Amino acid sequence: MTRTTEPKPATGERREPAFTSIEICAGAGGQAIGLHQAGFGHLALVEIDEYAVKTLRLNIEDHEVWSWEREHCDVLSADVTKFEPRRDLDKGADLLAEKGLDLLAGGVPCPPFSHAGKQLGKHDERDLFPRMLQLVEKLKPRAVMIENVRGIMDPKFSDYRDWIRARLEGGTYRADDGQTVREDGLGYTVCKWDVLEASDFGVPQLRPRAILVAFRGDVIEDLKYEWPAPTHEDPVSVAESLEPSMRERYGRYFNGVHGERARDRFDRWLEKARERDAELKGKGGGIAPTLVGGSKKHGGADLGPSRAKAAWKQLGISGMGVANDIETCEKKASEERDLFRPDGPMLTVRQAAIIQGFPPEWDFSGGKTAQYRQVGNAFPPPVARAVGKSIIEVLKAARERDGKD
């Protein structure tokens, strides 16, 4: 398990969230962290992967800023197709029954729409858009947020997007047989369905994500939803984001038998990463290629396909695998593999988490490969935070309009 020293929270006071959420396909908590930072209190986090579930439970139990969730949030190890909120919730059941739900969120599986796969869309058994819409119908949340890969926006999925919209807000779509079908809808307005780029929000990575935001009709009414504006004019580079952790990794060897080589390799990495950043100024900067979690069906983790590995090499990093953490590297004497490779050091899980935008105190359960897959499949917390804040602005305005504050 990767662990770090947790910085003290900005305040020791208990945080009583004004708005609640339930999240499906929660993974290792990337979206949950961002929505939590935005101001949502989670009533349930639903995830099928056993290691990710352990990660969620570990952090909620371990960190004071999650004390509200310790009392009110059910972390459920469950197949979302079998998840029944009003049956399965325990800690959050009373609040859900009393006040309803403010936000239903989920990063439904990406493989059906990913350019890296076969793009089978709705014909892929992993497609969970239909289940998400069933849960919208059951829970009637005030807002809905669905995250997926950019591929869902491809022209080949236009009919499927039309069906999703029609299910939410009513309207027509073209069925598989070419016939036009009308849906009554669930009473929602899709305010935006577009792509956000993670690097616009301080994440040092090329990671475009398609986000759908919808509000229940009685909530949005005369209000206007504002899409999140970028928080960073210039991207945060890999050199800037990883320099402290790289210095820490190599620094363990500065005064030992590997001293001269460790100093040389650290300087070499930093120079190469900075050069790449300078080369790409105005063209996206020296950010990382998209991290991928990989498949459970195949071997150990690496940093992606050949094109991604080539991009990492230009940043001075080997993409051939994932390094041991600092302590394990010393214990196993794996410096040659982890730090002194000809094409540069490999990333640790913690460094991959930095590239993904996780806060430093967030810990991951499982072995190295299981941890890396959790990180690689995550939704960057800073992007989720920005979208969450934009949703809360509408929810706040609706409360004020309706005299509920």
C-alpha positions as CSV (number, residue, x, y, z in Angstrom):
1,M,0.0,0.0,0.0
2,T,1.4,3.4,-1.0
3,R,1.3,5.9,1.8
4,T,2.4,9.4,2.3
5,T,2.5,11.9,5.2
6,E,-0.9,13.7,5.2
7,P,-0.8,17.5,5.5
8,K,-2.9,19.0,8.1
9,P,-6.4,20.0,6.9
10,A,-7.1,23.7,6.4
11,T,-9.6,23.4,9.3
12,G,-10.2,20.9,12.0
13,E,-13.9,21.7,12.1
14,R,-16.4,19.1,10.9
15,R,-17.7,19.9,7.4
16,E,-21.5,19.6,7.0
17,P,-22.1,19.5,3.3
18,A,-25.0,21.5,2.0
19,F,-25.5,19.1,-1.0
20,T,-25.5,15.3,-1.3
21,S,-24.4,12.9,-4.0
22,I,-24.4,9.3,-4.9
23,E,-21.7,8.0,-7.3
24,I,-21.6,4.8,-9.3
25,C,-18.4,3.3,-10.9
26,A,-16.5,5.3,-8.2
27,G,-13.2,3.6,-8.9
28,A,-10.3,4.7,-6.6
29,G,-12.1,8.0,-5.8
30,G,-10.9,10.6,-8.4
31,Q,-14.4,11.9,-9.1
32,A,-15.4,11.5,-5.4
33,I,-12.5,13.6,-4.2
34,G,-13.2,16.4,-6.7
35,L,-17.0,16.5,-5.9
36,H,-16.1,16.4,-2.2
37,Q,-13.8,19.3,-2.6
38,A,-16.5,21.2,-4.5
39,G,-18.9,20.8,-1.5
40,F,-20.8,17.5,-2.0
41,G,-21.3,15.0,0.8
42,H,-21.4,11.4,-0.5
43,L,-24.3,9.2,0.6
44,A,-22.9,6.2,-1.4
45,L,-19.9,5.3,-3.5
46,V,-20.6,2.2,-5.6
47,E,-17.7,0.2,-7.1
48,I,-17.1,-3.4,-8.2
49,D,-13.3,-3.6,-8.1
50,E,-12.3,-5.0,-4.7
51,Y,-9.0,-3.1,-4.5
52,A,-10.7,0.2,-5.4
53,V,-13.4,-0.4,-2.7
54,K,-10.6,-1.0,-0.2
55,T,-9.0,2.3,-1.3
56,L,-12.2,4.2,-0.8
57,R,-12.8,2.7,2.6
58,L,-9.2,3.2,3.7
59,N,-9.3,6.9,2.9
60,I,-12.7,7.7,4.3
61,E,-11.7,6.0,7.6
62,D,-8.2,7.5,7.7
63,H,-8.7,11.2,6.9
64,E,-10.5,13.8,9.1
65,V,-11.8,15.7,6.1
66,W,-14.0,12.7,5.3
67,S,-15.5,12.4,8.8
68,W,-19.0,13.3,7.6
69,E,-18.8,10.4,5.1
70,R,-17.7,8.0,7.9
71,E,-21.1,8.6,9.4
72,H,-23.3,9.0,6.4
73,C,-21.6,7.3,3.3
74,D,-22.0,3.6,2.3
75,V,-19.1,2.4,0.3
76,L,-20.6,-0.5,-1.5
77,S,-18.8,-3.3,-3.2
78,A,-21.4,-4.1,-5.8
79,D,-22.2,-4.6,-9.4
80,V,-24.0,-1.4,-10.3
81,T,-26.5,-3.3,-12.4
82,K,-27.8,-4.9,-9.2
83,F,-27.5,-1.7,-7.0
84,E,-30.8,-0.7,-5.6
85,P,-30.3,2.6,-3.6
86,R,-33.3,2.5,-1.4
87,R,-32.6,-1.1,-0.5
88,D,-28.8,-1.1,-0.2
89,L,-28.2,2.2,1.6
90,D,-27.7,2.0,5.3
91,K,-25.8,5.0,6.7
92,G,-27.3,7.4,4.1
93,A,-30.8,5.9,3.9
94,D,-32.5,8.4,6.3
95,L,-31.0,11.5,4.6
96,L,-31.9,10.2,1.2
97,A,-35.5,9.5,2.3
98,E,-35.8,12.9,4.0
99,K,-34.2,15.3,1.6
100,G,-33.9,13.4,-1.7
101,L,-30.6,13.5,-3.7
102,D,-28.9,16.5,-5.1
103,L,-26.5,14.8,-7.6
104,L,-26.2,11.4,-9.2
105,A,-22.7,11.1,-10.7
106,G,-20.7,8.4,-12.4
107,G,-17.8,7.7,-14.7
108,V,-19.5,4.9,-16.6
109,P,-17.1,2.4,-18.3
110,C,-15.0,3.9,-21.1
111,P,-14.0,0.8,-23.2
112,P,-17.3,0.8,-25.3
113,F,-16.4,4.2,-26.7
114,S,-12.6,4.4,-26.4
115,H,-10.5,4.9,-29.5
116,A,-8.1,2.3,-28.0
117,G,-10.9,-0.4,-28.3
118,K,-13.4,-1.7,-30.8
119,Q,-15.9,1.1,-30.1
120,L,-18.9,-1.2,-29.9
121,G,-20.9,1.4,-28.0
122,K,-24.3,0.2,-26.8
123,H,-23.5,-3.3,-28.2
124,D,-20.7,-3.6,-25.7
125,E,-21.8,-5.5,-22.6
126,R,-19.8,-3.1,-20.4
127,D,-21.9,-0.1,-21.5
128,L,-23.6,1.3,-18.4
129,F,-25.4,4.4,-19.8
130,P,-28.7,2.5,-19.7
131,R,-28.2,1.6,-16.0
132,M,-27.3,5.2,-15.2
133,L,-30.5,6.3,-16.7
134,Q,-32.5,3.7,-14.8
135,L,-31.0,5.1,-11.6
136,V,-31.9,8.6,-12.6
137,E,-35.5,7.4,-13.0
138,K,-35.4,5.7,-9.6
139,L,-33.6,8.4,-7.6
140,K,-34.9,11.6,-9.4
141,P,-31.8,13.6,-8.4
142,R,-31.8,17.4,-8.8
143,A,-28.7,17.1,-11.0
144,V,-26.9,14.4,-13.1
145,M,-23.2,14.2,-14.1
146,I,-21.9,11.5,-16.4
147,E,-18.2,11.3,-17.4
148,N,-16.7,9.3,-20.2
149,V,-13.9,9.3,-22.8
150,R,-13.9,11.8,-25.7
151,G,-14.8,8.9,-28.1
152,I,-18.5,9.1,-27.0
153,M,-18.6,12.4,-28.9
154,D,-17.6,10.8,-32.2
155,P,-20.1,11.0,-35.1
156,K,-20.6,7.2,-35.1
157,F,-22.3,7.6,-31.7
158,S,-24.6,10.5,-32.6
159,D,-27.7,8.3,-32.6
160,Y,-26.8,6.9,-29.2
161,R,-26.2,10.3,-27.8
162,D,-29.6,11.3,-29.2
163,W,-31.2,8.4,-27.4
164,I,-29.5,9.4,-24.1
165,R,-30.7,13.0,-24.5
166,A,-34.2,11.8,-25.4
167,R,-34.4,9.5,-22.3
168,L,-33.4,12.5,-20.1
169,E,-35.3,15.4,-21.6
170,G,-37.7,13.9,-24.1
171,G,-37.5,14.0,-27.9
172,T,-36.7,11.8,-30.8
173,Y,-33.8,9.5,-31.8
174,R,-33.1,7.1,-34.6
175,A,-33.4,3.4,-33.7
176,D,-31.2,0.6,-35.0
177,D,-33.8,-0.1,-37.7
178,G,-33.7,3.5,-39.0
179,Q,-37.1,4.4,-37.6
180,T,-37.6,7.6,-35.6
181,V,-38.7,6.9,-32.1
182,R,-40.1,9.5,-29.6
183,E,-39.3,9.4,-25.8
184,D,-41.3,11.2,-23.2
185,G,-38.2,11.8,-21.1
186,L,-37.5,11.8,-17.4
187,G,-38.0,15.6,-17.0
188,Y,-34.4,16.8,-17.2
189,T,-32.6,19.4,-19.2
190,V,-29.2,18.5,-20.6
191,C,-27.4,21.8,-20.1
192,K,-24.1,20.8,-21.5
193,W,-22.4,17.7,-23.0
194,D,-18.9,18.6,-24.1
195,V,-15.2,17.8,-23.7
196,L,-13.1,19.2,-20.9
197,E,-9.3,18.9,-21.1
198,A,-7.6,18.1,-17.8
199,S,-4.6,20.2,-18.5
200,D,-6.8,23.3,-18.4
201,F,-7.4,22.6,-14.7
202,G,-3.8,22.1,-13.5
203,V,-3.5,18.4,-14.3
204,P,-0.1,17.7,-16.0
205,Q,-1.6,15.4,-18.5
206,L,-3.3,15.2,-21.9
207,R,-6.7,13.8,-20.7
208,P,-9.8,15.0,-22.5
209,R,-13.0,13.8,-20.9
210,A,-16.6,14.1,-22.2
211,I,-18.9,15.4,-19.4
212,L,-22.7,15.5,-19.5
213,V,-24.5,17.8,-17.0
214,A,-28.3,17.8,-16.6
215,F,-30.7,19.3,-14.2
216,R,-34.2,18.3,-13.2
217,G,-36.7,20.6,-14.9
218,D,-38.0,22.2,-11.6
219,V,-34.5,23.0,-10.6
220,I,-33.1,24.6,-13.7
221,E,-36.3,26.5,-14.7
222,D,-35.2,30.1,-15.3
223,L,-31.6,29.6,-14.2
224,K,-28.5,29.4,-16.5
225,Y,-25.8,26.8,-16.1
226,E,-22.2,28.0,-16.6
227,W,-19.7,25.4,-18.0
228,P,-16.5,25.4,-16.0
229,A,-13.8,27.9,-17.2
230,P,-10.2,26.8,-17.2
231,T,-8.3,27.4,-14.0
232,H,-4.9,27.4,-15.6
233,E,-3.9,29.6,-18.6
234,D,-0.6,27.6,-19.0
235,P,-0.4,23.9,-18.4
236,V,1.5,22.5,-15.4
237,S,4.4,20.6,-16.8
238,V,5.7,17.1,-15.9
239,A,9.0,18.7,-15.0
240,E,7.3,21.0,-12.5
241,S,4.9,18.5,-11.0
242,L,7.4,15.6,-10.6
243,E,10.6,17.5,-9.7
244,P,10.1,17.2,-5.9
245,S,9.3,13.5,-5.9
246,M,12.1,12.7,-8.4
247,R,14.5,14.6,-6.2
248,E,13.3,12.6,-3.2
249,R,13.7,9.3,-5.1
250,Y,17.2,10.0,-6.4
251,G,18.2,11.9,-3.3
252,R,18.2,8.7,-1.3
253,Y,21.3,7.7,-3.3
254,F,23.2,11.0,-3.5
255,N,25.6,10.2,-0.6
256,G,26.0,6.4,-1.2
257,V,27.8,4.2,-3.6
258,H,25.4,5.4,-6.4
259,G,25.9,9.0,-5.5
260,E,27.6,10.4,-8.6
261,R,25.3,8.4,-11.0
262,A,22.2,9.4,-9.0
263,R,23.0,13.1,-9.2
264,D,23.8,12.7,-12.9
265,R,20.6,10.8,-13.7
266,F,18.4,13.2,-11.8
267,D,20.0,16.3,-13.5
268,R,19.6,14.5,-16.9
269,W,15.9,13.8,-16.3
270,L,15.1,17.3,-15.1
271,E,17.0,18.9,-18.1
272,K,15.2,16.7,-20.6
273,A,11.7,17.3,-19.1
274,R,12.4,21.1,-19.0
275,E,13.6,21.1,-22.5
276,R,10.5,19.3,-23.7
277,D,8.3,21.8,-21.9
278,A,10.2,24.7,-23.5
279,E,9.9,23.1,-26.9
280,L,6.2,22.8,-26.6
281,K,5.4,26.2,-25.0
282,G,2.3,27.6,-26.6
283,K,1.5,24.1,-28.0
284,G,0.2,22.5,-24.8
285,G,3.5,22.4,-22.8
286,G,5.5,19.5,-21.5
287,I,2.5,17.5,-20.1
288,A,2.2,13.8,-19.9
289,P,0.3,11.6,-22.4
290,T,-2.9,10.0,-21.2
291,L,-2.4,7.5,-18.4
292,V,-4.2,4.2,-19.0
293,G,-5.1,1.6,-16.4
294,G,-4.7,-1.4,-18.7
295,S,-6.7,-4.6,-18.7
296,K,-7.0,-7.2,-15.9
297,K,-6.7,-9.9,-18.5
298,H,-3.1,-9.0,-19.4
299,G,0.2,-8.8,-17.5
300,G,1.7,-6.0,-15.3
301,A,1.1,-2.3,-15.7
302,D,3.0,0.0,-18.1
303,L,2.4,3.5,-19.3
304,G,0.4,2.6,-22.4
305,P,0.8,1.9,-26.1
306,S,3.9,2.6,-28.2
307,R,2.9,6.2,-29.0
308,A,2.5,7.0,-25.3
309,K,5.8,5.3,-24.4
310,A,7.5,7.5,-27.1
311,A,5.9,10.6,-25.6
312,W,7.1,9.6,-22.1
313,K,10.6,9.0,-23.4
314,Q,10.7,12.6,-24.7
315,L,10.0,13.6,-21.1
316,G,12.9,11.6,-19.9
317,I,10.8,8.8,-18.4
318,S,10.7,5.1,-19.3
319,G,7.2,3.8,-20.0
320,M,8.1,0.1,-19.8
321,G,6.6,-0.5,-16.4
322,V,5.9,1.0,-13.0
323,A,8.7,1.5,-10.4
324,N,8.7,0.3,-6.9
325,D,8.1,3.0,-4.3
326,I,11.1,4.5,-2.5
327,E,11.2,2.1,0.4
328,T,10.6,-1.0,-1.7
329,C,13.3,0.1,-4.2
330,E,15.8,0.3,-1.4
331,K,14.7,-3.0,0.2
332,K,14.8,-4.9,-3.1
333,A,17.8,-3.0,-4.5
334,S,15.8,-2.4,-7.7
335,E,17.6,0.9,-8.5
336,E,18.8,-0.4,-11.9
337,R,15.3,-1.2,-13.0
338,D,13.5,1.7,-11.3
339,L,15.9,4.7,-11.6
340,F,18.9,4.0,-13.8
341,R,17.4,2.7,-17.0
342,P,19.0,4.1,-20.2
343,D,15.8,5.9,-21.2
344,G,15.1,7.4,-17.8
345,P,13.4,6.4,-14.5
346,M,10.0,4.7,-14.4
347,L,7.2,6.3,-12.5
348,T,6.1,5.1,-9.1
349,V,2.4,4.7,-8.4
350,R,2.6,7.9,-6.3
351,Q,4.0,9.8,-9.2
352,A,1.3,8.5,-11.5
353,A,-1.2,9.8,-9.0
354,I,0.4,13.2,-9.1
355,I,0.1,13.1,-12.9
356,Q,-3.6,12.2,-12.4
357,G,-4.2,15.1,-10.0
358,F,-4.7,13.1,-6.8
359,P,-4.0,14.9,-3.5
360,P,-0.8,13.7,-1.8
361,E,-2.6,12.2,1.2
362,W,-4.8,9.8,-0.9
363,D,-3.6,6.2,-0.4
364,F,-4.1,3.2,-2.6
365,S,-4.8,-0.4,-1.7
366,G,-3.5,-3.6,-3.3
367,G,-0.2,-4.5,-5.0
368,K,1.7,-2.2,-7.3
369,T,-0.2,-3.3,-10.5
370,A,-3.6,-3.1,-8.8
371,Q,-2.7,0.4,-7.4
372,Y,-1.5,1.6,-10.8
373,R,-4.6,0.4,-12.6
374,Q,-6.8,2.3,-10.1
375,V,-4.8,5.5,-10.8
376,G,-4.7,5.0,-14.5
377,N,-8.4,4.6,-14.8
378,A,-9.3,7.6,-12.6
379,F,-11.1,10.8,-13.4
380,P,-8.8,13.7,-12.4
381,P,-10.0,15.2,-9.1
382,P,-9.4,18.9,-10.2
383,V,-11.7,18.5,-13.2
384,A,-14.4,16.8,-11.1
385,R,-14.0,19.7,-8.6
386,A,-14.6,22.3,-11.3
387,V,-17.6,20.5,-12.7
388,G,-19.0,20.0,-9.2
389,K,-18.6,23.6,-8.3
390,S,-20.5,24.6,-11.5
391,I,-23.3,22.3,-10.6
392,I,-23.5,23.6,-7.0
393,E,-23.9,27.2,-8.3
394,V,-27.2,26.2,-9.9
395,L,-28.3,24.1,-6.9
396,K,-27.6,27.1,-4.6
397,A,-29.4,29.5,-6.9
398,A,-32.4,27.2,-7.1
399,R,-32.6,27.0,-3.3
400,E,-32.5,30.7,-3.0
401,R,-35.1,31.2,-5.7
402,D,-37.4,28.7,-4.0
403,G,-36.9,30.2,-0.6
404,K,-35.3,27.0,0.9
405,D,-32.2,28.7,2.4
